[in-house]
Amino acid sequence: MVLCVRKASFDDLDILLRVEAECFGEEAFSRDQLVYCLSSPDFVSLTALADGEIVGFVIGSAEKATEGSVGHAYTLDVEKGCRRQGIGGKLLEAFESALVKMGVRFFVLEVRVDNVAARRLYSKHGYKPVAKLRDYYDEGVDAVRLKKAAAAP
């Protein structure tokens, strides 16, 4: 498998919607939300391609915070049949690298408490839990906010 990461485009929208729905069901980003992310200069949207086919993506932004610029990952998706092959890690690394170039000093993201695989991935990449967010996704569906310091450029 030849894997590469590139910037997402509007041409990718239908595939991104399909992968997002597969990964998150009712909690998935809508078409309008993805269009906004793809069109905003404040967002970084990257796709992972395996042998030329999109198999995952990550979307997030650089935000101002009291501790400096923070990179906030909103969604990281990998097709079910392509998981556990390092694709999520490659997307995360590329996302972080792009945002460090934009001056980001910290990274944050939220993940469902019960999403063990995602939490394992983020832990492997240095993310630590900083807060539990009750009813974050829906009533009774909690999240954990994770954070890590950015590596020096």
C-alpha positions in Angstrom: 0.0 0.0 0.0 1.3 3.4 -1.0 0.1 6.0 1.4 0.2 9.8 1.0 -1.4 12.8 2.7 -2.6 15.8 0.8 -4.8 18.9 1.2 -8.5 18.1 0.9 -10.5 19.8 -1.8 -14.1 20.3 -2.7 -13.8 17.5 -5.2 -13.4 15.2 -2.2 -16.6 16.3 -0.5 -18.8 13.3 -1.3 -16.1 10.9 -0.2 -15.5 12.8 3.0 -19.2 12.8 3.7 -19.4 9.0 3.2 -16.3 8.3 5.4 -17.6 10.7 8.1 -21.0 9.0 8.2 -19.4 5.6 8.3 -17.2 6.6 11.3 -19.7 8.8 13.3 -23.2 7.9 12.2 -25.7 10.4 13.7 -22.8 12.5 15.2 -21.2 13.0 11.8 -20.5 16.4 10.4 -23.1 17.6 7.9 -22.4 18.6 4.3 -22.7 22.3 5.3 -20.2 21.9 8.1 -17.7 20.1 5.8 -18.2 22.8 3.1 -17.5 25.5 5.7 -14.3 23.7 6.9 -13.0 23.2 3.4 -13.7 26.8 2.5 -12.3 28.6 5.6 -8.7 29.7 5.6 -8.6 29.0 9.3 -9.1 25.3 8.8 -6.6 22.6 7.9 -8.2 19.7 6.0 -6.1 16.8 4.9 -6.9 13.5 3.2 -5.0 10.2 3.4 -4.8 8.3 0.1 -3.9 4.6 -0.1 -3.0 3.6 -3.6 -4.6 6.8 -4.9 -8.0 6.3 -3.1 -9.1 8.5 -0.2 -9.3 6.3 2.9 -9.4 8.9 5.7 -9.1 12.6 6.6 -8.6 15.0 9.4 -10.1 18.5 9.8 -9.2 21.1 12.4 -8.2 24.7 12.9 -5.8 27.1 14.7 -7.5 29.0 17.4 -6.4 31.8 19.8 -6.3 30.8 23.5 -4.8 32.3 26.7 -1.8 30.0 26.4 -1.1 30.9 22.7 -2.3 29.5 19.5 -4.0 26.1 19.8 -4.6 23.5 17.1 -8.0 22.0 17.5 -8.7 18.7 15.7 -12.4 18.4 15.1 -12.6 15.1 13.2 -10.2 12.3 12.3 -11.7 9.6 10.2 -10.3 6.3 8.7 -12.5 3.9 6.7 -13.3 0.8 8.8 -11.6 -1.5 6.4 -8.3 0.5 6.5 -7.9 0.9 10.3 -4.9 -0.3 12.3 -2.6 0.3 9.4 -1.0 3.6 10.7 -3.3 5.9 8.6 -4.8 7.7 11.5 -1.3 8.3 12.9 0.0 9.7 9.6 -3.0 12.0 9.3 -2.5 13.3 12.9 1.3 13.9 12.3 0.6 15.8 9.1 -2.1 17.8 10.7 0.2 18.7 13.6 3.0 19.6 11.3 0.9 21.9 9.2 -0.4 23.7 12.3 3.1 24.1 13.9 4.0 26.0 10.8 1.1 28.3 11.6 2.5 29.0 15.1 0.5 26.5 17.1 1.9 25.8 20.6 -0.6 23.2 21.8 -3.1 20.7 20.4 -6.5 19.8 21.8 -9.3 17.5 20.7 -12.3 15.7 22.1 -13.0 12.0 21.9 -15.8 9.8 23.1 -15.1 8.3 26.5 -15.9 4.8 25.0 -13.8 5.2 21.8 -10.9 3.0 23.1 -9.1 2.7 19.7 -9.1 6.5 19.2 -8.0 7.2 22.7 -5.1 4.7 22.3 -4.0 6.4 19.1 -4.0 9.8 20.7 -2.2 8.6 23.8 0.5 7.0 21.5 1.0 10.5 20.0 1.4 12.2 23.3 -2.1 13.5 24.1 -3.1 13.5 27.8 -6.6 13.8 29.3 -7.3 17.3 30.8 -11.1 17.3 31.2 -14.2 15.1 31.1 -17.0 16.7 29.2 -20.4 15.4 30.3 -23.2 15.0 27.7 -20.7 16.4 25.0 -22.1 14.5 22.1 -25.6 13.8 23.4 -27.3 13.3 26.7 -25.4 10.5 28.4 -22.6 10.5 25.8 -19.5 11.9 27.4 -16.2 13.0 25.9 -12.7 13.5 27.2 -10.7 16.6 26.1 -7.1 15.7 25.3 -4.1 18.1 25.0 -0.5 18.0 24.1 2.3 20.5 23.6 3.5 21.1 20.1 7.0 19.9 19.2 9.4 22.7 18.2 9.4 23.4 14.5 
